[in-house]
Amino acid sequence: MRAATIQDGKLAVVEHPDPSPGHGHLLVRVRAAGLNGADLHQLRGGYPAPPGSPQDIPGLELAGEVAAIGPGVLGHQPGDRVMALVGGGAQAELALVHERLVSPVPETVTWPAAGGFPEVFTTAHDALFSQCGLRAGERVLVHGAAGGVGTAAVQLAANAGALVTATVRNPEHHRAVADLGAERVVLPEEMGDTGPFDVILELVGAPNFPANFDVLAQGGRISIIGTGAGGRIDLDLRQLMARRARLFGSTLRSRPLEEKATAARRIETHVLPALAAGRIRVPVAATYPLDQVEEAYERFRAGGKLGKIVLEV
Amino acid sequence: MRAATIQDGKLAVVEHPDPSPGHGHLLVRVRAAGLNGADLHQLRGGYPAPPGSPQDIPGLELAGEVAAIGPGVLGHQPGDRVMALVGGGAQAELALVHERLVSPVPETVTWPAAGGFPEVFTTAHDALFSQCGLRAGERVLVHGAAGGVGTAAVQLAANAGALVTATVRNPEHHRAVADLGAERVVLPEEMGDTGPFDVILELVGAPNFPANFDVLAQGGRISIIGTGAGGRIDLDLRQLMARRARLFGSTLRSRPLEEKATAARRIETHVLPALAAGRIRVPVAATYPLDQVEEAYERFRAGGKLGKIVLEV
């Protein structure tokens, strides 16, 4: 099989031996695989794949057809349309996935949309609901709302009855983010005039502090999901106490099988029905064939896009 | 009635009109009232009593007998032995308390112990269990474990099957804190050799950071309850994410009636049986009569004590 491959900090498409599915695993013929910030991080050498995942093939999410099943697989057949979050190795013609980590791809969903769905929707859902316990009627602020996780978060929160304010740096995307369900879309520097918020989803990083605390409601929660613009903040613990604030940090990649499988079941229960019905969608900014993986990463790195960059395989 | 009273940042015992219980309220003849860090903070002008509480009479916790009941009181009679967390006004001969905020004082518990119980045990229980979700078998680090909240936290965690490590600055108290249930008691500067911990209770403040993150387990929780030694930290959000850490800030005083009442019910269910049976106790470092309120505050301010300073009224 051919796969995007990291060699000396650069990407190339390289021939690898076809993988063979072990006990409980599926071999998936990848049709689409999204790019994520973690891929760039890994390319720079800072975010190695967890043990058991391909170390040199990037890609944290994929969609495709089951090509073969390993021994002990109970619930899947060759030909099934599946999508999954993986520890690495998604940006390839073939990939191995444990059968408890895949979810079905609804018939109404295209391959690029399915290939750009798992990472960002699982991340956003886990942060908003599993960590922050967001409920209908609460007020949520999504920073960096035009990106992959941002567009997922705006839709998930609005779909669950929360009132969404979004910050988006590029004014060209304000209208589109409002169309995803945000009641209000502002520039980052305008956030001081918003609030209070019960939940803040931080996808940008340090520059939004300490203003995040100024707009946080009593008992509010902040989930830190992205720090691309900086990771160090000066935190006043007394302010944290006075606000009765809660600050969560999280990553998906390092989690054990059982937690990732639980997250997949939550997505199937709480998100797939809305995705299948078209009430939630995956904004895809651009797709690239596998052979143009370098161009795809270049586009991803440039920023300013609305939604996902996806490789079609 | 006579009451400790804040006048120009100093304390004196001053005569006040006797308060009269309104709808749903009890008039309590105070027998004992503990001192807390928040009292010092209030004395310095930094922590005003919430609306509806006496502004000039300090004291956040009390124990005594019901002297009279207001209209609409359903569950209490004059003579009942009660204790309660209050928004202020406890360090007086008489105090008003909403009947949903009082808990019974077990017969086996002395007045000084009961008067020093509500604030620190409610604070510690709320932080360990309601916020951090501490469960049997988990490893917990309690900083400042010889103080009021610390001695409560060590006992509550050990009583619930957690494995407790404590930091105590004064070596004289290491033996006593171990006797309260800590498996290990170390000096603060020795914390680097401990861990990992699922839960850290921070009662001291900034100086324990960033070391707290070094000893925090994956998915660990830190509850910030005290910042007497400093409140500003340099926080690396990427470290928070990589550890999947959660940071909670909390105070009790500003909470609405319903939350304080819920906290009181939790204490009655989860803590009072152990207190009544003597499995949990309130270490009282010293008691002072109301007339010596200044001496009591002086002793409290000096630090280095084991457990509570309590006024006997």
Interface residues (C-beta under 8 A of the other chain):
Chain A: Q131 E202 G205 A206 Q218 I224 I225 T227 G231 R232 I233 D234 L235 D236 L237 R238 Q239 L240 M241 A242 R243 R244 A245 R246 L247 F248 G249 S250 T251 S254
Chain B: Q131 E202 G205 A206 Q218 I224 I225 T227 G231 R232 I233 D234 L235 D236 L237 R238 Q239 L240 M241 A242 R243 R244 A245 R246 L247 F248 G249 S250 T251 S254
